[in-house]
């Protein structure tokens, strides 16, 4: 599995602690240093079944500075993906990528279900 996170994010820290306790192996990837590519985002969005807007970190400073709340409705999916691929701080985290699932944000019950815990 791939665990995409931001070390200073308290939700990511909680998710990492939970993941470590679960005993499942994963690769840790810092989102700020290794931003998801447009191709990854397309694949993850498809696998997650979530609307693309759910991949935006709506509580982030950058999201607010760029006034994306007002701009997103008028953007195409290609424009949204291109924007997300420019800066990891725009992307909601943590993201857990498995063979047959992608989880965005940390909800313990969802993660437990996906990992069959």
Residue pairs with C-beta under 8 A, 6 or more apart in sequence:
1 24
1 25
1 26
1 27
1 96
1 97
1 98
2 26
2 27
2 29
2 95
2 96
2 97
3 15
3 16
3 19
3 26
3 27
3 28
3 29
3 94
3 95
3 96
3 97
4 29
4 31
4 36
4 91
4 93
4 94
4 95
4 96
4 97
5 12
5 15
5 16
5 28
5 29
5 30
5 31
5 93
5 94
5 95
6 12
6 30
6 31
6 32
6 88
6 89
6 93
6 94
7 13
7 30
9 93
9 94
11 93
11 94
11 105
11 106
12 93
12 94
12 106
14 106
15 94
15 96
15 106
15 111
16 28
16 94
18 106
18 108
18 111
19 26
19 96
19 111
22 115
22 117
24 115
26 96
31 88
31 89
31 91
31 93
31 95
32 88
32 89
33 88
34 88
35 85
35 86
35 87
35 88
35 91
36 44
36 84
36 85
36 88
36 91
36 95
37 85
38 81
38 82
38 84
38 85
41 55
41 81
41 84
41 85
41 91
42 81
44 55
44 95
44 97
44 102
44 104
45 52
45 55
45 81
45 102
47 97
47 100
47 101
47 102
48 54
48 101
48 102
48 103
48 104
50 104
52 77
52 80
52 81
53 72
53 80
54 92
54 104
55 80
55 84
55 91
55 92
55 104
56 63
56 68
56 72
56 80
56 84
56 90
56 91
56 92
57 63
57 89
57 90
57 91
57 92
57 93
58 68
58 69
58 92
60 89
60 90
61 89
62 87
62 89
62 90
63 69
63 90
68 83
68 90
72 80
75 83
83 90
84 90
84 91
92 104
92 105
93 104
93 105
94 105
94 106
95 102
95 103
95 104
96 102
96 103
96 111
96 114
98 114
98 115
101 114
103 110
103 111
103 114
111 117
